[in-house]
Amino acid sequence: MLTSKQRAFLRREAHTLSPIFQVGKGGVSEEMCMQIGNALEARELIKVKNLENSEHFPREAAELIAAKTGADVVSVVGSVITLYRPSEKKPKIELP
């Protein structure tokens, strides 16, 4: 679990990032979660866009993806989800 201070730090770090995945009509699939897991291992902090035609609300999609990938939900603002998971091999981001 992230503290509010860590969450605020990660939100600042993620401010300049663009979403690299989209949750669309197909919802949250196992394949998508595998790819998101790989991206989290490489980057640690990513954004995911929840499209309007998605069968999930943004918060639901965030919780589903986090549960399947072992990530923490940093924030859900509008339709953009920010996720964080420390890298097992090469951690880059040092939390306060």
Summary of the structure (lengths in Angstrom):
residues: 96
radius of gyration: 12.5
end to end distance: 13.5
largest distance: 37.5
contacts: 277
relative contact order: 0.24
helix: 39%
strand: 21%
